Amino acid sequence: MARRVHGEAVMSKAHERNGPKSSVSTTLRDLVRASGGGLLVGLPLLYTLEMWAHSFLLPSWKIVVLVGVAFVVVVGYSAVSGFRRDRTWTELLIDSVETMGIAAVVSTVALLLLGRIGAETGLRDAVGKIALEMIPVAFGVSLAGTQLASPEDDPEDAEDQGSAVANEGGVGAFGRLFIAGGAALLFALNIAPTEEPVLLGVEAEWWMLLLVVPATLAITFALVFYADFRGGRAFEVGDSPLDHPFTETLAAYAVSLLVCLLLMWAFGRTDGASWSTIVGQTVMLAVVASFGAAAGRLLVGGPPEKQQQPQEAS
Amino acid sequence: MRQNWLEWVVLAISAAAVVGLVGFLLVDGLIDGGRPPAPRVELMVDAAYEIPGAWIVPATVKNDGDRTAEALVLRATATIDGVEEESEVTVDYLPPGTDVEISFGLSGEPDGEVTVSTVGFRLP
């Protein structure tokens, strides 16, 4: 105990020297914010019956693959979102492990409190549930570290966070596509474990699917380039082939379809399914995924003068 | 980089949680023999009790296999006052390693032993 008090005294000196980042109370606040952000995003899936069942319906290696994909998204998001941009790759990886770890602890506590795991639950079942539920929670923890942090939290980096990166050069076309993929995963994950995409896909006539595809493209194009959301962009053509609104919309849709295919495969919806069923449910799920991809691009892709406004106001 | 003890504690717990979870799943995946579901019922005849119109026999179902059984139907057979009687219970999901508590209902206290058989299940 004496050592701890001593430690805090040293920390508060460090606090004066280096700013608020070093104090225990700041770390505690970061942790609470991380847990809150994790729950904010993870709660819908913590309350989803199919997520509980998939812990024992999915083979272990599929759950590991899903957690691995989530980890890559968390690392990529931290790298692209520009928060604490001076970090090295090692620091980035360690921070991402921490994100996953906090998510694991938060989902364990939540599953215990919801009575989804307990003494009678098999170890493999419990671990599977925690590993699956920690994926959306980790996305929330990750967002809490960047988008949901107040600018005062880290004054030196304030201009790097908020709604997005500080300058348009910060996130290139590929970075934006990566964010689009991550956000598509986050959105589609809420629907993918349920029966509904399969039903929608199986029951849709071919011409309905043919209408859903252009409708999805039109809506996501409008969301990012026309509707004037915060973070939205004007119709401008950049140097890279992907910097054109049309190509970017198309590429983001392709990424969304891939994400949906991955999810459908992961949740066993492609096992023994016909091609028309797979295409149908992927197209239907991709509507949700594309909205995520659009929202993700809005989050990181805004021009500088637009995102500075909310920070000046705060 | 880690500037106080709390950050170190968080890092240690995080690393342990991630390595533990992924490690467990990897090992489990590697040693998984893919054995089919094997439901095993343990009747708790001593804990049986009477309610108006029925005699309730609690039981625990375990799965000794590696795969989950879905829509598992179990049937208990017993003789009450010289008449053979059956009682069926459906378990939605029986994952490997997890105990599911069920109860069979009979019309009265059975004369002799209660036997349980597996009627069938679905592979998810």
HADDOCK unambig.tbl for C-alpha pairs under 7 A between the chains (distance, minus, plus):
assign (segid A and resid 11 and name CA) (segid B and resid 4 and name CA) 6.57 0.50 0.50
assign (segid A and resid 22 and name CA) (segid B and resid 3 and name CA) 5.19 0.50 0.50
assign (segid A and resid 22 and name CA) (segid B and resid 4 and name CA) 6.45 0.50 0.50
assign (segid A and resid 23 and name CA) (segid B and resid 4 and name CA) 6.78 0.50 0.50
assign (segid A and resid 24 and name CA) (segid B and resid 4 and name CA) 6.27 0.50 0.50
assign (segid A and resid 24 and name CA) (segid B and resid 6 and name CA) 6.29 0.50 0.50
assign (segid A and resid 27 and name CA) (segid B and resid 6 and name CA) 6.96 0.50 0.50
assign (segid A and resid 27 and name CA) (segid B and resid 7 and name CA) 6.71 0.50 0.50
assign (segid A and resid 56 and name CA) (segid B and resid 68 and name CA) 6.71 0.50 0.50
assign (segid A and resid 56 and name CA) (segid B and resid 95 and name CA) 5.87 0.50 0.50
assign (segid A and resid 57 and name CA) (segid B and resid 68 and name CA) 6.52 0.50 0.50
assign (segid A and resid 57 and name CA) (segid B and resid 124 and name CA) 6.92 0.50 0.50
assign (segid A and resid 60 and name CA) (segid B and resid 25 and name CA) 5.24 0.50 0.50
assign (segid A and resid 60 and name CA) (segid B and resid 26 and name CA) 6.68 0.50 0.50
assign (segid A and resid 60 and name CA) (segid B and resid 28 and name CA) 6.69 0.50 0.50
assign (segid A and resid 60 and name CA) (segid B and resid 29 and name CA) 5.04 0.50 0.50
assign (segid A and resid 61 and name CA) (segid B and resid 25 and name CA) 6.91 0.50 0.50
assign (segid A and resid 61 and name CA) (segid B and resid 26 and name CA) 6.44 0.50 0.50
assign (segid A and resid 61 and name CA) (segid B and resid 29 and name CA) 5.85 0.50 0.50
assign (segid A and resid 64 and name CA) (segid B and resid 22 and name CA) 6.29 0.50 0.50
assign (segid A and resid 64 and name CA) (segid B and resid 25 and name CA) 6.81 0.50 0.50
assign (segid A and resid 97 and name CA) (segid B and resid 14 and name CA) 6.52 0.50 0.50
assign (segid A and resid 97 and name CA) (segid B and resid 15 and name CA) 6.36 0.50 0.50
assign (segid A and resid 98 and name CA) (segid B and resid 11 and name CA) 5.71 0.50 0.50
assign (segid A and resid 98 and name CA) (segid B and resid 14 and name CA) 5.12 0.50 0.50
assign (segid A and resid 98 and name CA) (segid B and resid 15 and name CA) 6.88 0.50 0.50
assign (segid A and resid 100 and name CA) (segid B and resid 14 and name CA) 6.94 0.50 0.50
assign (segid A and resid 100 and name CA) (segid B and resid 18 and name CA) 6.70 0.50 0.50
assign (segid A and resid 101 and name CA) (segid B and resid 13 and name CA) 6.89 0.50 0.50
assign (segid A and resid 101 and name CA) (segid B and resid 14 and name CA) 3.61 0.50 0.50
assign (segid A and resid 101 and name CA) (segid B and resid 15 and name CA) 6.33 0.50 0.50
assign (segid A and resid 101 and name CA) (segid B and resid 17 and name CA) 5.61 0.50 0.50
assign (segid A and resid 101 and name CA) (segid B and resid 18 and name CA) 5.65 0.50 0.50
assign (segid A and resid 102 and name CA) (segid B and resid 14 and name CA) 6.08 0.50 0.50
assign (segid A and resid 104 and name CA) (segid B and resid 17 and name CA) 6.60 0.50 0.50
assign (segid A and resid 120 and name CA) (segid B and resid 98 and name CA) 6.23 0.50 0.50
assign (segid A and resid 120 and name CA) (segid B and resid 99 and name CA) 5.61 0.50 0.50
assign (segid A and resid 121 and name CA) (segid B and resid 98 and name CA) 4.87 0.50 0.50
assign (segid A and resid 121 and name CA) (segid B and resid 99 and name CA) 6.60 0.50 0.50
assign (segid A and resid 122 and name CA) (segid B and resid 97 and name CA) 4.46 0.50 0.50
assign (segid A and resid 122 and name CA) (segid B and resid 98 and name CA) 4.15 0.50 0.50
assign (segid A and resid 127 and name CA) (segid B and resid 21 and name CA) 6.36 0.50 0.50
assign (segid A and resid 131 and name CA) (segid B and resid 21 and name CA) 6.76 0.50 0.50
